[in-house]
Amino acid sequence: MIARRYFAGAFLALLVLAVAKPASGQTYEGRELVKAQLLADTDAIVPGKAFTAGLLLHMEPHWHTYWKFSGDAGLPTEIKWTLPPGWKVGEIQWPIPLKLMDPGDIQTYGYENEVMLLQEITPPASVGNSPVKVTAEANWLVCERLCIPGSATLPIDLPIASKNSPANEEIFSRYRRSLPQNWPNSNIAKASTTRSGSELRLTVESNVLSNYPVAEFFPLPEGNLVVGHPQTERGAGKITFRVPIETQDPKLSSLDGLIVFGQDATGAGRNAWSLGFNVAVSARDLTAPTNTDLLKFLLFGFLGGFILNLMPCVLPVISLKIFGFIQHAGQDRRRILRSGLAFIAGIFAWFVGLALLLIVLKSIGREITWAFQFTNPWFVLIMSAVVLVFALNLFGIFEISLPQSANRGLLGWTAREGDAGSFFQGVFATVLATPCTAPFLGTALGFAFTQSGWLILVMFLAIAAGMSSPYLLLSAQPAWLRLLPKPGAWMERVKQLMGFLLLATLLFLLWVIGAERGVDAIIWTSCLLLALSLACWMKGSLLVPTASRTTRFVVLALVLLLLLGSSWYFGAKFQDTKLPSASTPLAGDWQPFTPERLQSELAQGHTVFVDFTAAWCLTCKFNEATVLESSAVREAFQRRGIVKIKADWTNADPAITKILKQFGRPGVPMYVLYPAGKEPVLFPELLTQGIILDKLETITPHVTAE
């Protein structure tokens, strides 16, 4: 595929050159597409002293010429010099190009509007007194919807003198600033590369580079190497570029190029570092971070998993497990340990399954994020049904029994509780935890999602270990259970209270469905849940051990018919619901996010605060209610004239996903302040008013006049 696209573009360019007659004027439909000039940075030639000549090309709007690696199509500009004997000319110095996309997924690198290509010319130490004529023959290809070759023969006539003065200073200074910089010192940026089959992976570790929203790799292949379109992945303090390649050389393990970065992909303020593997880069496996980095991020994952136990998403189920420990207090130590380990196994089972799914999605090129499953309304619908079933069980409406073990309730909190019940409670608690992002967790996952599959799995194991550590301690040290209240009749009331908390969770999930699919989706989901409740009641009231075989058979058939029929009918109605309009006005002075809106506000010199949120993210809602909508923070935003934009990721908007990746975040919440004319500021996942106000005072101290 890479070769086919590349050679198709090259063939078209060569075909144009073969059939078109080059013309210095290069006129098309009455317009001169490219105007060429040859300039020098000096007013005279001093023998033995080098000077710089520049080929200046002015292109018509929307037309472009090409960089020294043109990409999938096009041809680079060429300059051939006619010089007196003994004169020397250096390599072309190419300004930072643009990445251009043409129809058919054709990606090229080139220049629009204007470009100057610089070359250093050195005369010999002995030159006659007569003026010297230096001539350059330039050839280029200019393209828009079609490509037209052009050429020009351009002279420079300069006198010979013992001293000279600068000439054309402004334009030479401007284009010298647009040249790529040499690779910085290792304390600023380190690069490493490895090859895996038909892919090269380049990682740049740099806090400086990570602060820029846009960072891209422009390759410079040599010989018969064919490259595809580089893809960018961000992690904590590092950026990885994945470059598809086609080559017959099995030993190829590096690729020169430019690391281009800036506030946007086309702005004049972009910078670039020139990457040459002969001096700047070590060839090593960048999927294997240093032991120190790995241990640090695994510790972050463990701490984030531990803090998940304190998130409101999981408190109802966690509370039930604590009451289970209370109930077992004073009983056989092995039984307590077995029940605790079953709960822990449920936690690990979900995290391992989620990690394996993410690894598969990443291997097929899909974007992977934390809590991605909650962006799917069908998953939220299923979770709503599961939460309702848990709540009805806690109210005592029915009991789920396992085959061949009628006395072992899956969710029972009496002496009949079995290990299977503890296992599924662990799974359920972990599923409810995924909409929450705890401190340390975002950093750990942002690192893991840029690594290899086995590191993603190891990170999720660390998170599971952190979340399950309190239950392991309580299971392994039953003596600590003596500090908890003694079991009694009060536990039945508390169990029912937990059922009401699960109903509150159900209301939250219904609200998420409304945000994802609209009010109609809430109605049809409620109808399905009503049918499910009736089926649970029939199971608990009629499918009892004392019922006759005939009664049990009829009731079971009716329950199955009710479940299947309601799932089919109400599921079809749910499928027909439409996404709510993106133009719905937001509360307060928030504006809905679009990439164009963000760029427009920044272009006008405004300071912008962006709240990356989702309807199903409880951490987001907590931050918004207690911090962002507090009177102190709202007044601070207003006094400083800060534009507030809300980026709603409820339905996994790809544009928002891209920005999350740019900042190395696996999901929401994320809060970014874009100060006017300064680097963006990233806030932690859990906010306080002090964090916001202190940062505003530091970054934007000036108050807007009323």
Number of C-alpha atoms within 10 A of each C-alpha: 7 15 16 10 16 20 14 15 21 18 13 15 20 16 12 16 17 11 8 13 12 17 13 17 15 19 13 9 6 7 10 14 22 27 17 22 17 20 20 24 18 18 18 21 24 21 18 14 14 17 19 16 23 21 20 18 22 20 21 17 11 10 19 27 29 25 22 16 21 23 28 26 23 28 26 19 22 15 20 11 15 13 16 14 8 11 15 14 16 11 11 17 17 18 20 27 27 19 18 17 12 12 7 7 10 16 20 26 25 24 23 20 14 17 24 25 23 24 19 16 20 19 20 16 11 10 18 9 10 10 14 18 13 17 18 19 15 20 19 21 22 25 19 13 8 10 19 20 24 24 21 20 16 16 17 14 14 16 14 18 16 9 11 14 9 12 14 12 11 10 15 21 11 11 18 17 14 20 19 21 16 13 20 13 9 12 9 12 17 17 22 20 23 20 22 10 10 12 17 20 23 27 25 21 20 18 15 11 20 21 19 17 18 19 25 20 24 25 21 17 16 10 6 10 15 17 23 20 20 19 13 21 22 25 25 21 16 21 24 26 22 20 21 19 21 16 14 8 9 9 8 13 17 20 21 18 18 22 22 21 23 20 21 14 16 14 11 11 12 19 19 24 19 19 24 16 17 9 8 18 21 15 14 15 15 20 19 12 12 10 8 9 12 17 12 13 22 26 19 23 31 25 21 25 28 23 18 27 22 14 17 15 24 22 19 20 22 20 15 20 21 14 21 22 23 19 21 19 21 15 11 10 15 12 14 22 20 16 24 26 21 21 27 25 19 24 26 24 19 20 24 19 13 17 21 17 13 21 21 13 13 16 12 8 9 11 17 19 19 21 21 18 16 26 21 15 22 15 13 20 25 12 18 24 21 14 21 22 24 23 24 20 24 25 17 15 16 23 24 19 15 14 8 7 9 13 16 21 22 23 24 21 21 14 12 14 17 22 20 18 24 26 23 21 24 26 21 22 23 27 20 21 23 20 27 23 27 25 19 20 28 25 21 30 28 24 25 25 26 25 19 15 19 14 21 22 20 16 27 27 22 25 29 27 21 22 26 26 16 14 20 16 13 17 22 16 13 20 12 12 18 11 10 13 11 15 16 10 7 9 18 17 13 15 21 17 16 22 25 17 16 25 19 15 21 21 13 17 23 22 18 23 28 20 21 26 21 17 18 16 27 22 16 19 24 17 16 23 22 15 19 20 18 14 21 23 19 18 20 16 13 18 21 14 9 9 12 11 11 9 14 17 13 13 17 17 12 15 21 13 13 17 19 11 14 18 19 13 12 20 18 12 15 22 13 12 16 13 14 13 9 9 7 8 11 11 7 9 11 16 17 18 19 15 11 9 13 20 15 12 15 18 11 9 12 19 22 22 21 20 23 23 24 26 22 27 22 20 22 24 16 14 19 15 10 14 21 19 14 13 12 14 19 16 12 16 23 15 14 19 18 21 20 22 20 18 23 20 23 22 18 17 12 11 13 20 19 14 15 21 22 20 24 25 26 29 27 29 28 22 20 16 23 21 19 18 12 11 15 19 14 13 15 16 21 17 19 14 16 12 13 18 15 12 14 19 13 9 16 17 11 12 13 12 7 7
